[in-house]
C-alpha cells in the first residue's frame, strides 16, 4: 500500500462565531491529483490557508512526508515544500519574468543582483514548462495564463513538492487551460502531490485522480475511483441533494425592443457593436477572455466613455455618460470582479445593499432615512437569501456567492429596466448558482432586458434565449436557443472566420 | 451554547472597544492628570486646554473626511496661516470685520477648490497636490504680509477669540459645533456614507452610481474652509495675522485622526475617533507643559505616542482576527 505524503488529521478551524472547518481528515498521495470540491463556504479556502501557513488550525495536525507538523507561518510551509497557486496571483506586474520568478530569492553577491545567474536559473524553469517567453519580459505584457505558468515555475524553483491550485482556470482561455492541464499532468508524473480546487465539473473529471468533498466545513467523502461516479453523484455529495437541471429554463413571452444599441464603440471597446434586447429576453454573451465582453457592458453602463454610437431605451435615445446616469435610467451592471468593482469591503452588508437606491429615499435629498435603509436591507437579504448573521456584518466576511447576492440586492432595490450581468456566477457554488439563475428568469418574467456575460458554456446555453458570440472585439454570430450547441458557440468564439 | 454566547460577548466587546476604546484611554489619562499633576484640574487650566485643542478639533474635522475617502490634505496648516493674514490685511484695509472674515474663509475655499479640482478631476495624487498647495499658500501668506505679523486695528474682531458663552470661550463653542455638524454629516448623510464608500473601494463606489469626483471636490473644499475658519479664530486670539504660524500643524491634525483610529487606507472613520485623538494629544501636551518638560522632549513624546498608537491598533486588529 502506498503511504500518503500529505495528510490532514482532524483539522478544525474556528473564527469568532463561525466554525470554518470541523474535524477534516483526508490523505493525498504522490503522483496523484487530488481535487477538493464543495460549495462556497464549504471550507476549501480555509483548508488551503492552513496548508500555506496563513492560518493556524484550532485543532488537529498535518503530516507531510510522515512528519507531523503545523505551519506557524507561510515561510515554514514554503520550507516544507508547499506552494499554493492562488486565484489572485501574487505577482509584481512592473517586474520581469525572471525577477518575479526569483522574487525573495534573487541570486546576488553582496546585495548586487547577479543578472546572468538570474536569467539562467529562470530559463531553466521556463524550458521545463515549455514556455516560450524571454526572462526579460515585464510581466504586465503577458496574459493571465502566462502569469499562472510563471507562478508554477516559481513554485518549482523553490523545490515545491505539494502544489495546490485554487480555481486556476477561472480566467483562462481554452488553449491556456489545455496548457495548464498538460503541465499539471507532467507534475503528477514526476511524483508531485497536487491539490486542485475548482467548481468546474468537467475539469475535475478530466484532471483528477481522487476527489474529496467538503460541505459546511465538514468532510463528506473521498472518491478514490472516479470511473464509478458521475457528475450527479458529485453534485449530490456536495449539496446533499440531487439538483438535476440547475437552470430551470422555461420559455416566456418576450415583449418589444427594450435596449437597442447601434454602432457603439468606446475607448477600450474597439469594434462597432449593434444589438437589441427585448423586454423579458435573456441575451447570452459568450466569448473567450479578451473578446471584449466586459468592455461592451461597461460602455453600455457608462463606466467607460463611448466614442461613437447610440443607446436607445424603450425607443428613446438616451445619454449615458456615467454609471450614475445609467442607474437613474434603469440600467445596472453587476461587475465581473466582485472584489475590485463590486463590494465596498469596509462597509456592512446593509450599506452595500443601500448604497445606490438610498438617493430616492433620503430626507432633503441627503439625510439618510434609517427606517427605509433597515427595511430595504432586510427585505433584500430575505428575497436574495443572503446568508449572513445580520445586515450589520461586514460584507468581506461573507462568501463570494453571498456577496454576489447582496450586490444583486443592491440593484433590485432600484426600479430597473436593463440588467447587465458580467460573469454572475464566477467562483460561486452550485447552490448559489441555481438561485441566481432562478432570479434571472424571475426578472425576465418581469419584462427586464437582461444580458448575461459568461465564459461558462453550459451556463450561457442554459440561461439564454439568444446567444451572441464575440471574438476580439467583434460580434461573430448570433444563435437562437433552439439551435445552440456547445460546439457551434465555441467555434464562433475561437475560429478565425475566413472571408468568403 | 456557552461557547457561542462567549463568542458573541467577545464580538460585542470588540465592537465597543473599536468605537469608544480611545475615549476610554483619554478618560484614564485625564483622571490620572487630575490626580497627579498640580494645577491640572483648575478652571484656568481647563480653559487653556480647551483653547489649545479647539484648533486641532476644527481642522481634524476636515481631515477626517479626507482620510475617510483615502486621501490626505497637507495644505491645512498653510491655509490656517494664510487665511489669518488675509483676514488681518482685509480688516485693516476695509475697516470691516465681516468682510475680513469672509475674505479669510474665501481663501480657504479657494485653496480647497484648487486641491479638489486637481485631485478629483485631473486625478493627481492628493499627497503631491496638497504638498504643492501647502507651499503655495504658505508663500502667499508671506507675500501678502510682507513676511511680518500683521497687527489688526479693529478690536471687535478679537472678541471672536475671547468672548465667552456661559463661561465657555467662543473658539471652544465653534469646535463643539463643528464636531457636531461633521459627526452628523459623516454618519447620517449620503455625503458621509459616500465618502466612506469611496475610501473603501473607489471603483466599486463609482460603479454603484456615486459621483466620486464631486464628492472628493466637496471634501477638499470643506477641508479648506474649516482650516480657514481655524485660521481666522487663531488670528483673533493672536490679535494679528501671522504668516509663520502653525508650521507642521497638518501633522497634528493627521496624528489626532490616526491616534483616534481613523484608517489611512480610507473607509474606516467615526467622529468619536477624532474627539478621542484630539483630546488625548491635547491633554498630554498640556500635562507636559505643566510638568515643565522641555519643548524638544515634547516632540519626542508626541512622536512616540503616535507610533505606539498605530502599533497598538495593528496588533489589536490581529488579535481580534485570530
Contacts between the chains, C-beta under 8 A, distances in Angstrom:
chain1	res1	chain2	res2	distance
A	16	B	7	4.9
A	16	B	10	6.0
A	16	B	11	5.5
A	16	B	320	7.8
A	17	B	4	7.2
A	17	B	7	5.2
A	17	B	8	7.1
A	17	B	11	6.3
A	56	B	322	7.4
A	301	B	207	7.6
A	303	B	206	7.2
A	303	B	207	5.8
A	322	B	206	7.9
A	322	B	211	7.4
A	323	B	206	6.0
A	323	B	207	5.2
A	323	B	208	7.4
A	323	B	209	5.3
A	324	B	209	4.5
A	324	B	210	7.2
A	324	B	211	5.7
A	326	B	209	7.9
A	327	B	209	4.1
A	328	B	209	7.6
A	333	B	207	6.6
A	335	B	204	7.8
A	335	B	207	5.8
A	340	B	201	7.5
A	340	B	203	6.2
A	340	B	204	7.3
A	341	B	201	8.0
A	341	B	203	5.2
A	341	B	204	5.3
A	341	B	207	5.4
A	342	B	204	5.6
A	342	B	207	7.6
A	343	B	201	6.8
A	343	B	204	6.1
A	344	B	196	7.9
A	344	B	197	4.8
A	344	B	200	4.1
A	344	B	201	4.9
A	344	B	204	5.6
A	344	B	205	6.6
A	344	B	208	7.7
A	344	B	267	7.2
A	345	B	200	5.8
A	345	B	201	6.1
A	345	B	267	7.4
A	346	B	196	6.9
A	346	B	199	7.0
A	346	B	200	3.6
A	346	B	201	7.6
A	346	B	263	7.8
A	346	B	266	7.6
A	346	B	267	3.2
A	346	B	268	5.5
A	347	B	196	6.7
A	347	B	197	6.2
A	347	B	200	5.6
A	347	B	267	7.2
A	351	B	193	6.9
A	351	B	197	7.5
A	355	B	193	7.3
A	355	B	197	5.9
A	355	B	205	7.5
A	355	B	208	4.9
A	355	B	209	7.9
A	355	B	210	7.2
A	356	B	208	4.9
A	356	B	209	4.6
A	356	B	210	7.9
A	358	B	190	6.5
A	358	B	193	7.8
A	359	B	190	6.6
A	359	B	209	7.7
A	362	B	190	6.1
A	365	B	190	7.9
A	366	B	189	4.8
A	366	B	190	5.0
A	366	B	191	6.0
A	367	B	188	5.9
A	367	B	189	5.5
A	368	B	188	5.3
A	368	B	189	6.3
A	368	B	190	6.8
A	368	B	193	6.8
A	410	B	208	6.8
